[in-house]
């Protein structure tokens, strides 16, 4: 019979036109990943581009995955590189939702998406067929079909070149989503940190509107719940609410302020 693989709830939400909300765990802690699942978020974002464990360290990635599986929360993993070998490695460990950093061409996106598929756009894919953790070490039923159905490979749009090439990128078959990165866009456009600069906002809107037209899910950052609600209304389907360190900063700073206010 074989082991039945669970569905990818994040992929199902995007397919159904829903909105998924998540948190960036900047502590890279299995305990916190598990806890976020208990709290009810839809995904935990692990950003391996700007920190965290080496994605080649399979044991540490597996422990983070086990924590998510324990409480039924999906992991969204940003890889530090676009190397298709890295995509295959992450997926074989059991990651089902990956996205790429600093991609600027459709060719790079297509190579990565193809590397995550056994069958791709009517042709053979480039994913390796073995018996890794993703296949429950060879015991998963319908492994090839299930993996192709349940895996999301997306990309960040965070450079001026990527915005210029957005039409070609959005035309890549089976692209899972585009994640708009306003901070890196501000650097690329010559306005570091000025995410409200008109040039940055124009680039963000170009990507958002074109992605919606192409029927590719849009992902991004939320800056407070009013902003999250506005972006959900504007068509974003995958939104990050904040980070572990950001939440701790807000809460602990308030504790300290309340203490000082009480003493005065």
DRENVOSE-592245 format. One line per field, with one value per residue (C-alpha): x, y, z; residue in one letter. Coordinates in steps of 0.1 Angstrom, whole numbers, plus 5000, padded with zeros to 4 digits. Example, Ala and Ser with C-alpha at 12.3 -4.5 7.8 and 13.67 -1.06 7.14 Angstrom:
<atoms>
c1: [5123, 5137]
c2: [4955, 4989]
c3: [5078, 5071]
code: [a, s]
</atoms>
This chain:
<atoms>
c1: [5000, 5027, 5027, 5001, 5018, 5000, 4987, 5006, 4981, 5000, 4997, 4961, 4954, 4970, 4951, 4918, 4925, 4929, 4953, 4981, 4996, 5030, 5059, 5096, 5114, 5146, 5157, 5157, 5144, 5125, 5108, 5094, 5085, 5064, 5049, 5040, 5020, 5001, 4994, 4977, 4998, 4997, 5035, 5068, 5093, 5129, 5152, 5184, 5197, 5203, 5210, 5202, 5217, 5236, 5210, 5234, 5232, 5205, 5201, 5193, 5168, 5152, 5147, 5130, 5108, 5098, 5088, 5065, 5051, 5043, 5018, 5008, 5024, 5041, 5077, 5085, 5122, 5141, 5173, 5206, 5213, 5195, 5216, 5192, 5212, 5203, 5166, 5167, 5185, 5159, 5130, 5145, 5149, 5111, 5108, 5078, 5078, 5110, 5118, 5148, 5168, 5180, 5168, 5169, 5161, 5134, 5160, 5173, 5137, 5128, 5160, 5150, 5114, 5123, 5148, 5118, 5097, 5099, 5076, 5078, 5055, 5049, 5085, 5109, 5119, 5153, 5145, 5165, 5145, 5158, 5145, 5151, 5132, 5107, 5096, 5096, 5127, 5110, 5077, 5055, 5027, 5025, 5056, 5064, 5028, 5023, 5056, 5049, 5014, 5024, 5057, 5059, 5089, 5087, 5111, 5118, 5115, 5140, 5162, 5156, 5166, 5139, 5113, 5124, 5121, 5089, 5068, 5092, 5096, 5058, 5055, 5077, 5055, 5045, 5060, 5046, 5045, 5065, 5076, 5080, 5111, 5108, 5140, 5164, 5144, 5151, 5188, 5188, 5169, 5193, 5172, 5184, 5159, 5134, 5107, 5081, 5101, 5080, 5105, 5102, 5065, 5062, 5083, 5062, 5030, 5043, 5051, 5018, 4996, 5014, 5014, 4977, 4972, 4993, 4975, 5007, 5002, 5018, 5036, 5051, 5057, 5031, 5038, 5011, 4977, 4961, 4988, 4982, 4945, 4950, 4975, 4951, 4924, 4949, 4954, 4984, 4979, 5009, 5018, 5045, 5032, 5065, 5094, 5104, 5129, 5105, 5078, 5102, 5115, 5079, 5069, 5100, 5105, 5069, 5076, 5106, 5087, 5059, 5083, 5100, 5066, 5055, 5086, 5082]
c2: [5000, 5025, 5055, 5082, 5116, 5146, 5173, 5206, 5230, 5261, 5249, 5241, 5276, 5292, 5270, 5278, 5315, 5319, 5339, 5323, 5341, 5333, 5343, 5345, 5324, 5344, 5321, 5290, 5270, 5237, 5245, 5278, 5263, 5238, 5265, 5287, 5257, 5255, 5292, 5286, 5303, 5288, 5288, 5295, 5312, 5300, 5325, 5306, 5335, 5359, 5335, 5302, 5268, 5258, 5242, 5214, 5204, 5179, 5170, 5205, 5210, 5177, 5188, 5220, 5200, 5175, 5204, 5217, 5183, 5179, 5207, 5207, 5240, 5243, 5256, 5281, 5280, 5307, 5291, 5311, 5303, 5294, 5263, 5235, 5210, 5230, 5229, 5191, 5187, 5207, 5189, 5155, 5164, 5170, 5207, 5213, 5251, 5267, 5300, 5315, 5347, 5374, 5358, 5380, 5359, 5335, 5309, 5307, 5304, 5277, 5257, 5258, 5249, 5221, 5207, 5203, 5182, 5146, 5157, 5193, 5210, 5178, 5168, 5150, 5171, 5173, 5160, 5130, 5099, 5081, 5070, 5101, 5114, 5131, 5096, 5083, 5064, 5047, 5038, 5067, 5057, 5075, 5094, 5108, 5120, 5133, 5153, 5170, 5179, 5191, 5210, 5248, 5264, 5302, 5331, 5365, 5396, 5420, 5435, 5461, 5434, 5410, 5437, 5444, 5407, 5401, 5391, 5363, 5352, 5350, 5329, 5301, 5270, 5258, 5288, 5285, 5322, 5354, 5370, 5408, 5420, 5457, 5462, 5447, 5464, 5497, 5489, 5478, 5510, 5533, 5541, 5518, 5513, 5538, 5512, 5540, 5558, 5562, 5542, 5513, 5515, 5516, 5485, 5467, 5476, 5465, 5430, 5427, 5437, 5416, 5386, 5388, 5391, 5360, 5341, 5336, 5339, 5370, 5369, 5397, 5413, 5428, 5459, 5458, 5443, 5472, 5467, 5430, 5435, 5460, 5436, 5407, 5429, 5438, 5402, 5390, 5354, 5348, 5373, 5374, 5390, 5396, 5378, 5361, 5388, 5415, 5401, 5398, 5433, 5447, 5427, 5430, 5467, 5473, 5454, 5476, 5508, 5498, 5491, 5525, 5542, 5525, 5535, 5572]
c3: [5000, 5010, 5033, 5024, 5021, 5037, 5015, 5013, 5030, 5018, 4981, 4986, 5001, 4971, 4946, 4963, 4961, 4998, 5019, 5040, 5069, 5085, 5106, 5099, 5126, 5128, 5157, 5135, 5165, 5162, 5194, 5181, 5147, 5167, 5188, 5159, 5146, 5179, 5176, 5142, 5116, 5081, 5075, 5092, 5069, 5073, 5055, 5048, 5026, 5054, 5083, 5098, 5093, 5062, 5039, 5032, 5069, 5065, 5101, 5112, 5084, 5092, 5129, 5118, 5094, 5121, 5143, 5116, 5109, 5146, 5147, 5110, 5100, 5066, 5062, 5036, 5029, 5011, 4998, 4997, 4961, 4929, 4922, 4911, 4931, 4963, 4953, 4949, 4982, 5001, 4985, 4992, 5028, 5029, 5023, 5000, 4997, 4985, 4969, 4953, 4961, 4937, 4905, 4875, 4845, 4834, 4825, 4861, 4874, 4849, 4858, 4895, 4889, 4865, 4891, 4915, 4891, 4879, 4850, 4838, 4814, 4794, 4794, 4818, 4848, 4865, 4900, 4910, 4919, 4950, 4984, 5006, 5036, 5012, 5000, 5036, 5026, 4997, 5014, 5002, 4979, 4945, 4954, 4920, 4913, 4949, 4950, 4916, 4929, 4963, 4957, 4953, 4939, 4938, 4934, 4950, 4928, 4944, 4918, 4890, 4864, 4877, 4874, 4838, 4831, 4850, 4820, 4810, 4847, 4852, 4820, 4834, 4836, 4870, 4889, 4924, 4934, 4933, 4966, 4963, 4982, 4988, 5008, 4983, 4955, 4973, 4972, 4935, 4925, 4943, 4974, 5002, 5029, 5013, 5006, 5003, 4976, 4944, 4923, 4947, 4950, 4912, 4909, 4936, 4919, 4885, 4898, 4918, 4889, 4863, 4886, 4891, 4854, 4848, 4876, 4896, 4934, 4950, 4983, 5004, 5037, 5060, 5079, 5106, 5104, 5085, 5058, 5058, 5053, 5025, 5007, 5010, 4994, 4967, 4958, 4979, 4989, 5010, 5037, 5064, 5096, 5113, 5129, 5161, 5170, 5160, 5183, 5212, 5206, 5207, 5238, 5259, 5251, 5263, 5295, 5302, 5294, 5317, 5345, 5341, 5339, 5371, 5390, 5379]
code: [x, x, x, x, x, x, x, x, x, x, x, x, x, x, x, x, x, x, x, x, x, x, x, x, x, x, x, x, x, x, x, x, x, x, x, x, x, x, x, x, x, x, x, x, x, x, x, x, x, x, x, x, x, x, x, x, x, x, x, x, x, x, x, x, x, x, x, x, x, x, x, x, x, x, x, x, x, x, x, x, x, x, x, x, x, x, x, x, x, x, x, x, x, x, x, x, x, x, x, x, x, x, x, x, x, x, x, x, x, x, x, x, x, x, x, x, x, x, x, x, x, x, x, x, x, x, x, x, x, x, x, x, x, x, x, x, x, x, x, x, x, x, x, x, x, x, x, x, x, x, x, x, x, x, x, x, x, x, x, x, x, x, x, x, x, x, x, x, x, x, x, x, x, x, x, x, x, x, x, x, x, x, x, x, x, x, x, x, x, x, x, x, x, x, x, x, x, x, x, x, x, x, x, x, x, x, x, x, x, x, x, x, x, x, x, x, x, x, x, x, x, x, x, x, x, x, x, x, x, x, x, x, x, x, x, x, x, x, x, x, x, x, x, x, x, x, x, x, x, x, x, x, x, x, x, x, x, x, x, x, x, x, x, x]
</atoms>
